[in-house]
């Protein structure tokens, strides 16, 4: 009997191992700056259930999510998502650490938290597994920046709004070319508009949500970008795992 988290290509019924999944999602050139975004959505396009994306999670999504983190040099996330989704002390497990060190990566990928206003509590940053980055702007409070610098490495990217082109370049320049972004929708919209998205991993949760939930992109204006399907996996629990790369 198939397990709820078994994942296989749409055209074949053979379940994929974790190593096969890692190989399927691995970047062709690790040294090349590459920004992957990862989101989950309901069938009808909702990005949250009861206000959080985790509410749409499935066993298959829960299996792939940490594998994508395992492949990352740095995990990029907006400060709003940190607050709403409860990002605290997000260390990879021992198996992931062993895999990363065996493959020449740091034991834990640092988090890079994006905030134009620096509306963060320094004490909340102290519990991360490794010293995080905070990406902010020239106009952010100098006093607050000094407080944040005690517990995180602050990177200035942009004047009044965070420039994700500068963000991507700054992190790659510091030795973190493989960027894994986990949202939220406003940051993702900025990334699309500024042309830095190389890949989208989209989990389609097998449910109809209804209501007025946000989409995975929250923007006032459309900024189209062509993508192509790199792979499509399905799971016994009805989940679809789609990977798109820049066309």
Protein Blocks (a to p, Z undefined) as FASTA:
>chain_A
ZZfkbccdfkbcbdcdfklmmmmmpcfblmlccddddddddfkopabeehiaklmpcfkl
mmmmmmmmmmpmbdcddfklmmmnopahiacdfklmmmmmmnopafbdcdddddfklpac
fklmmmpmbdcdddddfklcfklmmmmmmmpccddedjkbccfklmmmmmmmnopabccd
ebjfklmmmmmmnopafbdcdddddbdeehjbdcfbdcfbdcddddddfbdcddfkopac
dddddZZ
